[in-house]
């Protein structure tokens, strides 16, 4: 194991996560700081609400790609002989979480980032793509049924470790992956504390999908 190359890769993962997609997109195409509008969050959901479907889709896809790319860095280190095959999963988790931290506290945007859900999804795609697709399905079902994006994010994050424990794919999953799943859930809960409070008070914003549909109907 080469500590120097691993250290450099950690820095690269953080810088990838620090790319403030929502902030830069809003400034480049709308001449606004997205953090000063809507919920004030530099994430895809707020971009959907403030700047529209196309902008939100672009920001979401790039943020997912950030987490995925950071996780895949571990595979590149394995190809380079820096880490062993048995260490790939561990370093995928490490690099992915570092990228998510970069998204939450981006050096390129005064350390004021988004909530990291899209980047978390990206890293899960890089670690366990089958489970990631299942969680996406759960997220969509919850959002359609409840009209709350935040609730969908929280329940999808909870489903990840729980379904791993239930072995829905018929195999015993790595303990470190299950622990990682609960860490992801805790991180999502921590970054959604205000949303949880609004949900309990019945004051949470409805999904952007409903807003877009109402806008189309009005036209």
ABEGO torsion letter per residue (X at the ends): XBAAAAAAAAAAAAAAAABBAAAAAAAAAAGBBAAABEAGBBBAAAAAAAAEAAAAAAAAAAAAAAAAAAAAAAAAAAAAGABBAAAAAAAAAAAAAAAAAAAABBAAAGGBBBAGAAAAAAAAAAABAAAAAAAAAAAAAAAAAAGBAAAAAAAAAAAAAAAAAAGAAGBBBBAAAAAAAAAAAAAAAAAAAAAAAAAAAGABBBBAAAAAAAAAAAX
